[in-house]
Amino acid sequence: MIRLYADGLTEAMNAVRDQFQMDRINNVARHFLSSKDQEPRQLIEQMTTSVREFVGEAEQSDDLTMMAIRYR
């Protein structure tokens, strides 16, 4: 699966201005790809949920642009 995203994903900030960053993105992707459900839409949904949980009540600082493609 190929995943593409803009900097708004890595730079999503929580209330104390910590950024989501690559480690969290990779952890979400690794966890997702270890499951049986590997549809691109589900990866995007899981990543969006993880970012929203991380950000909490903080104001959105940038857009979240993501795309996932599964190839065979």
Secondary structure, 3 states (H helix, E strand, C coil): CEEEECHHHHCCECCCCCECHHHHHHHHHHHHHCCCCCCHHHHHHHHHHHHHHHHCCCCCCCCCCEEEECCC
